[in-house]
């Protein structure tokens, strides 16, 4: 009986302790939850706005294009053989004449050595037959045959030396290794590509010029180049103008641009701008209001307390100012700061 009472008392104490533990855990959970910051998704985002302003632009003609490498070549082997060393990886910068890879040249060297020994013997025979011929002790024809043999051996030696040189694969110009196409131990044949080298010390910007504007462009003419990535103007030079239009009556114009510091990359968009003496006054917005790129320009406009993502048409640009040709009105409130926190229909608060 006493044991039952002790057991019941122990169980009761255990239940009380369990209840206290659960109560303490629930209290801790509530305390932690109260300390966790839960952002209010409906809270307005603080933004700065400006209305489009009238601005006088210098009239200009801008044409969008894509940068291409100045030179890009697959570097092939001129010889057959096993690759015994490869000295480059993708992304490496190399100089003209740098050794990219080396093929096994042991057999060619042995052939050269044997031919040089043979040539040495032929030259000694030539000296001997020439002396004997001068003394009428040997026919002159024998001396002549020896000389012809020497000449043939020297030609063969030059051929072998050229083959030896072709086992060393060098960079034909300075650039960046954009593809590594062989590995150590590979057996390759003549013409097999070893690497791709790309020269971006200069870039080519190719733009399409409408038939109505093509007379404004001349080979060697300087022209302004700009990109979305860098807020500065570069100078390019027209290097080629297509002599035939495409089906849309546009002409391809190729512009060469120096790539100082190798900041530009092939595949980036670029804009070629030709300025005229005329002036045009139109609505404008600051470039910092732009969302996305000039290829698909958009801005946030505040309407009824919410941000609306609006597409618009831009045209001229001057410094940090973009022309608005269509899509925005003079009384629109355009977001110029705070866009990074916005999405369509987001509540906003305009900074005063």
Secondary structure by P-SEA (a helix, b strand, c coil): caaaaaaaaaaaaaaaaaaaaaaaaaaaaaaaaaaccccccccccccccccbbbbbbccbbbbbbbbbbccccccccccccccccccccccccccccccccccccaaaaaaaaaaaaaaaaaaaaaaaaaaaaaaccccaaaaaaaaaaaaaaaaaaaaaaaaaaaccccccccccccccccccccccccccccbbbbbccbbbbbbbbcccccccccccbbbbbbcccccbbbbbbbcccccccccccbbbbbbbbbbccccccccbbbbbbbbccbbbbbbbbccccccccccbbbbbbbcccbbbbbbbbbccccccbbbbccccccccccccccccccccccbbbbcc
